[in-house]
Amino acid sequence: MGLSYRTLRAGASALLVAAAVGTGGMTGMASVLAADPGTVALAGRLVDGSALPLGGVQLTITEELPPDGGIAAFPVTTGADGSFGADVYAWGTAAAPASLSISAGDGQEIQVIDGSCTRTWGVTVSDSRQVALAEAAPEPLTVPATTTLLGEVCGTTGTPGGGNPGSGGGGGGAELTPPPTDASVARLTGGADRIGPALTIGFVLGLLLASAFLLPRRDSRRSR
């Protein structure tokens, strides 16, 4: 009777200890799950006012869970097609949404090459929205940006000479058209070349005529 009582008591104590350990373990696991809600893939595309993609822009995705939740930031850079992506925390529900903001740093600039011109644009991004990432995966975002033209530099190109483009022959240099001042000088030089011989001939003829009038005639000497 005494042995059976001690056995039952030891078994009950073991059950109580096991229950306590199990309860503590579940509490710890719940705390870990609450601290690490997991992540979701966030994708988006940055465009200007004409819905054209903006590549090479450095963005910061900021996520905040109010009123006393966490805050996190994720730096990204847009691709050539304006796309960006990041793994953000699965924060926010429909009842208590999280705040998601996307911004560009101060003085953000990009260069766009269009033909022979290179344009420098200033980019301003300030986008905010409420999200419930804990309930569903987010849809791809379209983030608008404000662009300001800061400067433009354009170059000149020569016109290839000799045949059609792609023919492969006719000289590889560029045909350069002289400025109007060069053409005027060429015309004046050509006119001087024609006037010079005429002046020389006129001068010689003038000397011959003057000699004819000034020299005494032979008939007049004989009569005297």
Secondary structure, 3 states (H helix, E strand, C coil): CHHHHHHHHHHHHHHHHHHHHHHHHHHHHHHHHHHCCCEEEEEEEEECCCCCECCCCEEEEEEECCCCCCEEEEEEECCCCCEEEEEEECCCCCCCCEEEEEEECCCCEEEEEECCEEEEEEEECEEEEEECCCCCCCCCEEEECEEEEEEEEECCCCEECCCCCCCCCCCCCEECCCCHHHHHHHHHHHHHHHHHHHHHHHHHHHHHHHHHHHCCCHHHHHHC
